[in-house]
Amino acid sequence: MAADFERMYDEWLLKQAEGEGNPRRKELLERGPGHGTVEFLRQIWVPAIGNLDDLHAELEVRDYHGGCRYIDLAYCPGGAKGAIEIHGYASHARDLDTRRFKDLCWRHSLLGLEGWTLLHVAFLSIREEPERCRQLVLAFVGRFLSYAASAEELSWLEEETLRYARRRLAPFGAGELAGHLRVTDRHARTVLHTLARRELLEVASGTQRYRTYRMKGRGKANGTQRP
């Protein structure tokens, strides 16, 4: 597994550096992401998601003040704007002086105004709470399913079902979904079957007759396998 990650990571980083025309970002890519970012990818992202698709390291963005900001990891499936920031305790808490603290607040506010969804991860959590971090990543990725599945032309019931599934850490059945959507159990079951067929949800339990569902990939983060 370690060798697989190293190969995947090296290919991912090399591809970005070779195709980068911005000298500053190219320099950052050749230097490589920080230790915390690499460990986040190794311990959290890849075990939860299984690949590094749509992730961009040290992506340069312009803020409202005309300045350049470099995002640790940008997640951009289908044009979505997700920003992942890895925070070490020494650099972001204990040793943060007033100027850097103000700049950090500006950074987060300006990225938010530019439409970025921010995910902040403490390096201590990567080491001490990996399973919780993987659940957080799955919920984060789930917010962008509508971009990745834009060609699916989801109905409002299907979109609301995906939002409901993202908020649920435990699998759920048609009866629970029916109560949330205020439709019949039969209608809810049809919606669930459709989303599972499109591979936007996965079956959590049941063989001959599907019973419970969850976000696709969420079982992997819990260390369980699909029945």
Helices and strands as residue ranges (DSSP letters): H 2-18, H 23-31, H 35-40, I 41-45, H 46-49, E 55-62, E 68-75, G 77-79, E 82-87, H 89-89, I 90-94, H 98-113, E 117-122, H 123-128, H 130-142, H 145-148, G 150-152, H 156-167, E 172-173, H 174-181, H 185-197, E 201-205, E 212-215, H 218-221
